[in-house]
C-alpha cells in the first residue's frame, strides 16, 4: 500500500507541475481550459485519497491505524473501488 500511496503522490505532483506550466505558458500547453480543470480536479481527488490511505495504512514515516480493513471485507472493497476510480480518470 505504501508504494501505491507514493505513486499517487508522485503522479499528482507531476500533473500539478504540468498544470503550473500550462498556466504560465498557455500557448504551448496543449490542454484546453476544460482539460486543465479536469486535471486540477484529479490532482485534488488523488491528494485527498492518498492522504486518507496514508492515515489508514501508514507510510514509511508515519504509522497507520491499529486496525485496518480485511482484504475480503466490504469496506476494503469500497476502498479498492475508489482507488480504481481515480486510476481510471
Wavefront OBJ file of the C-alpha trace (Angstrom):
o trace
v 0.000 0.000 0.000
v 2.894 2.352 0.727
v 4.083 2.027 -2.867
v 0.593 2.901 -4.099
v 0.473 5.975 -1.872
v 3.918 7.091 -3.063
v 2.916 6.506 -6.680
v -0.285 8.512 -6.269
v 1.626 11.382 -4.672
v 4.215 11.369 -7.463
v 1.545 11.326 -10.175
v -0.376 14.177 -8.549
v 2.825 16.233 -8.188
v 3.768 15.614 -11.820
v 0.329 16.624 -13.040
v 0.369 19.714 -10.810
v 3.729 20.710 -12.329
v 2.282 20.307 -15.817
v -0.726 22.434 -14.886
v 1.529 25.157 -13.482
v 3.453 25.166 -16.765
v 0.163 25.480 -18.650
v -0.843 28.478 -16.572
v 2.486 30.215 -17.067
v 2.634 29.484 -20.808
v -0.879 28.714 -22.093
v 0.031 28.807 -25.777
v 2.401 25.860 -25.523
v 0.393 23.782 -23.077
v -1.700 21.657 -25.402
v -4.533 21.351 -22.866
v -7.837 23.137 -23.178
v -9.272 25.050 -20.241
v -11.753 22.219 -19.637
v -8.953 19.648 -19.629
v -6.965 21.775 -17.202
v -9.989 21.998 -14.918
v -10.494 18.228 -15.037
v -6.790 17.679 -14.365
v -6.879 20.011 -11.362
v -9.884 18.110 -10.029
v -7.946 14.861 -10.466
v -4.964 16.288 -8.574
v -7.251 17.253 -5.703
v -9.102 13.930 -5.551
v -5.832 11.998 -5.775
v -4.309 14.032 -2.950
v -7.393 13.512 -0.797
v -7.468 9.753 -1.407
v -3.717 9.431 -0.868
v -3.974 11.291 2.427
v -6.824 9.059 3.577
v -4.929 5.906 2.606
v -1.807 7.150 4.394
v -3.825 7.781 7.553
v -5.397 4.333 7.367
v -2.445 2.183 6.299
v 0.542 4.330 7.265
v 3.612 5.465 5.360
v 7.348 4.997 5.762
v 7.368 7.941 8.173
v 4.036 7.574 9.997
v 2.194 4.625 11.447
v -1.279 3.789 10.218
v -4.247 2.785 12.290
v -4.011 -0.231 14.543
v -6.991 -1.924 12.901
v -7.361 -1.900 9.125
v -9.997 -3.481 6.880
v -9.586 -7.128 5.957
v -8.805 -7.790 2.313
v -12.150 -9.563 1.828
v -14.262 -7.004 3.729
v -16.901 -4.768 2.180
v -15.032 -1.683 3.376
v -11.833 -2.808 1.659
v -13.916 -3.363 -1.483
v -15.105 0.252 -1.336
v -11.526 1.455 -0.871
v -10.340 -0.612 -3.840
v -13.196 0.727 -5.987
v -12.249 4.318 -5.086
v -8.597 3.690 -5.976
v -9.677 2.180 -9.306
v -11.940 5.158 -9.967
v -9.058 7.609 -9.521
v -6.753 5.379 -11.555
v -9.217 5.263 -14.456
v -9.639 9.033 -14.724
l 1 2 3 4 5 6 7 8 9 10 11 12 13 14 15 16 17 18 19 20 21 22 23 24 25 26 27 28 29 30 31 32 33 34 35 36 37 38 39 40 41 42 43 44 45 46 47 48 49 50 51 52 53 54 55 56 57 58 59 60 61 62 63 64 65 66 67 68 69 70 71 72 73 74 75 76 77 78 79 80 81 82 83 84 85 86 87 88 89
